[in-house]
Amino acid sequence: MEDKDKSRFFNCLIGAAEIAARDLSKTAMKLYWETLKHLEIDVVVDAFSRHLANPDTGQFMPKPADIIKLASGSHLDSALLAWSKVDKAIRSVGSYESVVFDDRIIMAVVSDMGGWISICQSSEDEIKFKANEFSNRYKTYKNMREFSHPKKLIGISENHNSSEGQKIKPPILIGDKDQAMLVYQGGNDCEQVKKISMGDYASAALEKIGHE
């Protein structure tokens, strides 16, 4: 969370305290903020709501550890949904096209895992392990307020055409188009183009790209 989220956070915290008939000192409120500020505001609000809606715990004031525990479950849900989006794009778009997802965490995680081409060319057996690695990395990024991400994930076509000085097609936007454009605009060029050798990809694939 950021300073701009304090009003929403404290309104949520005070509301939970009132429901539990608890008084909060300024010191306690500060401790809640310091302990939970590494989380996103939407995740925190959702965690409070889920705690209060639980018939076994809702009558008690949640401790910071309770919120973090619930937020971890929320992160897992987000990671699974994010991987589902990546897996669908792997199968429907493939490694030839460059892509921009509407989630900057996806962009950062896929880049960390070797890039779009690498993850697309994983075998069916490998993809199961990739899914677990993706989920763990995604949850880690969820707890980070600041991190960099590439503006696009480079596919085979752009990788080859760039090294040959040929025309480069725009990347395909995955998910919400407007949000994907914001991710693109907020990204950087940290994912460097690497020249593709014949040993990396089949000659037939390169021949196909050359005719694009």
N, C-alpha and C positions, 0 to 999 in steps of 0.2 A: 504494500500500500504506500501511497504518497501522502504528503501533507494535505492535498486537496481532498483526500478521502476521510480525513479525521471527522468531519461533521457527520457523515453517514455512519462511520464506525461507532462513534460515541452515542449517536441516537439509537443504534442497534443494541449497544451494550447497556445503556440506561433502560431501554425498553425491556430487555431480558431481566434486568435487576428488579424492575417494577413488577413484572409477572411473578417472579420468585419472592416478592416481598422482601427484598434485600436492599440495604443502603450501600452505596459505593463511595469510598473516600477518594480524594484526588490522587492519592498515592496508589490505590488499587487500580484506578482507571489508567494511570500512567503505566503501570506494570502490564496491564492487559495490552495496551498499545505496543509497548516495547517487545513483548513476547510474540505478538501476532503480526507485526507490521511487515514481516517478510512474505506474508501471504497476499494474494490479490483480494481486493475488497469484495468482489462478487463471490469468491470462494468463502470468505469469512461470513458474509451475510447468509449465504446458503447453509453453512455449518450451524450457525445460531438457529436458523429456522428449523433445520432437521432435528436439532437437540430439543427445542421447545415442543415440537410435534410428536416426539417420542413419548408414548404413554408411561414408560418406565422411568424416564429421566426428566421429562418436561417440567415437573414441578420444582426442580432444583436449579440453582444458578450454575451455568456451566463454567468450569475452570478453564484457563487457557489450554491446558493439556487436552481437555475434552474437545475443544474447537480444532486443535491441531490434528487430533485423531480423526475427526469427521472430515476435515479438509483433505487428509491423506486419501480417504476413500473417494473424495471428489476428484482428486488428482488422477487416481487410477481410472475413474470413469472417463475423464477427459483424455487420458492417454490412449485408452481403448478406442474411443471415438476417432481420435486423430490417426491412429494406425489404420483404422478401417478406411479412412479417406485416402491414406497413402496406398494401401493395398489395392483399392479400387482403381486409383490412377495408374499404378504399375500395370494392371491388367488391361485397362481401357486406353491409356495413352502410350505407355511404353517408353523405352529408353531413347528413342530417336529424337523426341521433341524436348525442348527445354520447357520447364514448368515453373509457375509461381503459385504456391498455396496461399490460402487466405488466413493462414496461421503462421506467424513468424517463428514460433517454437518449432513447428514442423520443418521449416526451412533450415533452422540452426541444427536440429538433430540429424536430418538427412545429410547435411554437409559434413557434420562430425563423423558420420558413419561411412564416409568415403564418397559421397555424392550420389546424384540421381542415377547415373549410368550404372554404378556399382550395385546399388540396391535393387535396381530393375533386373539385373542379370543374375541375381541370386537364384539358386535352384529351389525346388519346392521344399526340400529338406532344410536348406539353409534359411529359407524365409521364416520358418518357425522360430529359429534362434534370433533372427533379425527383429522379429516382432517383440520378443522379450527385451532385447537390447534397446529398441526404440522406446518401449514403455518406460524403462528405467531412466533413460536419458531425458525423456519428456517430463517426467515427474521432477527431476532435478532442475530443469529449466523453469518449471512452474514456480519454484521457490526463489528464483533469481529476478531481481527487479530490473537489472540492466545487463544486456548481452547483445552481441552483434549477430547479424544473420546476412546471408547473401541475398542480393536482390532477385536472383533467379537461380534455379538449379539446372545446370547445363546438360543438355542431351547430346547424343552422338552426332546428330546433324550439325548443330552449332559448333561442337568441338572440332569436327573435321573441317567445316566450311571456314571457320575463323582462322585455323592454321593455314588454309589455302588461300585466304584473302577473298573468299566468295561471299555472296550475299547471305545475311543471317535473318531468319524468320523471327517474328516476335514470339515470346514464350506463350504457352497455353496457360490460362488462368484457371486454377482449380478451386471450386467452392464459390463463395460469394465474390463476384467479379470486382465490385467496388472495394471490398476489403483487401482482395488480392492486389489490386493496384496500389493501395496504401502500403502494403507489405513491400511491394516492389520499390516504391519511392523511398521507403525508409531503410532499405537494405544497402549493402555495399558490394564491392566487387572482390570480396575475399576468396570466392571460389574461382581459382585460376583455371584458365583453359589449358589443357595438356594435349599435346599432339598425339594422335592415335596412330599406333604402329600396326602393321599387318599382324603382328603377333597378338595384339590385344583383341582384335575383332576379325571376323571372317572377311575375306576379300570381296565376297559377294555383297556384303553389307556396305562396304565402302564404295563399291561401284554404284550401288543404288543411291547413296547419298550424293555422289558426284553428278547424278542426272537431275537432282532437285533444282 
